[in-house]
Amino acid sequence: MRKLTLCTVLIIIGLQGALFAQTKNHNTLLDRTKTQRVFEPCTDWNIRFRDIVELKYGSKMILDINQTSDYNYFRPMDSLLIRFKDAISFYQDSLNNLGTAHVRIDFVIDENSDTRKIRFKKYAADGDSYLSNGSGNKVSMLKLESDTVRLIILKKVTMHKSFYEPRAIQATFILNNYSDINNIIAEQAVIQQAIDTLRQTKQARLHYADTSGGRNWFATTMYKPYQIGDKKYLPRFHIYLGILNNDLDFYTKKRNDYLTLDFNIGVGLIRNTIAPCADIGIQIVRSFKKYNLDGYNYFGAYLSPYFLFEKNANGDYITNTNVFLNAQFGGDGGAEPMGLKTSKFDIGLGYLVVSKGNYFKNTTIKAYMNFKLFQSVTISPEIIATDNFKQIFPGITLKVF
């Protein structure tokens, strides 16, 4: 029992629970037990990147980290797993007698302490399953559920100017049998190559998303280092913005194209007159891929009336309604046009279809850009050409909604 003095061992045996799914309900964080806080410190709200790597024999490795430098913790994965095997050796007899049950083993390494914490959770099989040959002469028990091995690293706390760096990161292995961890150790070269690829891709191909969204964007990566096919598509690498609970979401997620009805109101400056205005129209939103990320763009058609007021010959106020038919195109705010950070940006052309009063004459068109600066505030600089392009002057419109 000498090895027990090197680690703090907590053995918890349970019969229920999920091996891989994690909650996205942030309201339950305060209700978590002390055991959950120790052995399940990584939740969807405090990690930035989740990477799902498909290995041999149906095994998977899932990395949950906070920043790209965290990949360095898992690069010597073989050393971490050898330490893990050595730490659980005292429980080997119980693990060898699982039968068709499956097990989850959590191994916590705390950089601020010499102690190691271990948790074992056993899950009873859903009924008795057997494997029989064609004649039925040989029958053996069949284990269907996977075992889970999770390595959790509590990093040393680092204080930055305005925040504490999140501490917990983890590597989870989904295995046919926990003893397959030996196969993972043998794949060290592939795992190192996968980790290097994940880090480099995050640093290079996701740069524009990081500068646009700061520390508030999250991404899930699916990586298949052993996939065989056209070299152009090897290795298969896919990134999804957001934290997915499992790799099935990559295949069940449908293209999100849809039609919207939009309306907003505002005020515009026409020559030297301030006029109330509105937009009402339809918009087609289409998803697309940029740097392997999910994004969207949209095409819209709008009727945009301006309500201009003046006095008639009797001194009474009348309303002159001038209506533009606008067509515009735009997308999400990753581009930062002209250095202006915006959550939404589009450009458009408008043609005057209803004219009243003396503000516009003959053929009139306008070109404009929409910059959505806040959640519901948009500013739109414009260039208006009227009287068959004989007069050109600038305008600006402020919209809400």
C-alpha angles and dihedrals in degrees: 000000000000092000091061090070090064096060143031107241124205115181116194119174117196137172102207139049144081124280100211112006117102128194122254094193104110092187091072096059093093090051095058119119123242089253091055091048090054100042101027104041095139113080130163093263098057102044127073104193133038117186123191112197120187112218133182126297093026094297124142135200118206120192121197112190142157103221140002094263088064089075087076090068091062100039092092089052093150091060092049092050093048089054088049092052092048092050095052096044092101088064096047097111093056091048092051091056099054095110108186094343119107130222141209118208121193119195117189121199114191115197090200093058141037091228126102124204124210131189127189119196119185122201119199117231117258094247129323113301125192138187117219132184120234095271094043091234093121121047127176134175115264124219111203106168123080127242120234128216117187126188112198121191121195104202125211109271112256121196116213127184096278109005147034114247110243110257110204125078128160148190118212125195121200106202138174086230129005089237088067085082084094088065089052091053089051089054093059094124092053092046092051091049090049093050092049091049092049093049095046093047092051092049097047113025096037096048095107092051091049093051090046099045102026115201092335100080124091132198140192120205130201113201127180108186093175098049113130120212144082109358089228089069099038124144097027106232126175131172126199123190107237136036113286121199095219143000093257089077088069090064100036096047108107128208107273105221116151146155122242136191110220133194133175140160134211148131129274136197111229110184099310097334127097110218132182112239143178141197126215124171151107129277132198112211117200128185121227143169124253119175085346091301129125112250140145144223131191144205120210141184118201142178108219117189123191116204111213122182130209140152123259127216091281092054094251122135116247131185120236109198116200116185129200124197105217133195117192141175130198149137145200120319102259097110101066095208114216088358092294113134108224135166091218134018133181141159129216150176125222133197122200108240099166121039128182130163129010100296096095132025133197117327111010129179135166137199120207147167127218119214114188102205101172137015093287107002122099129179119201123192112198143191113209124196117190141167092045091312093305092119124043124178138158127251139179135206132196115205136184131202 
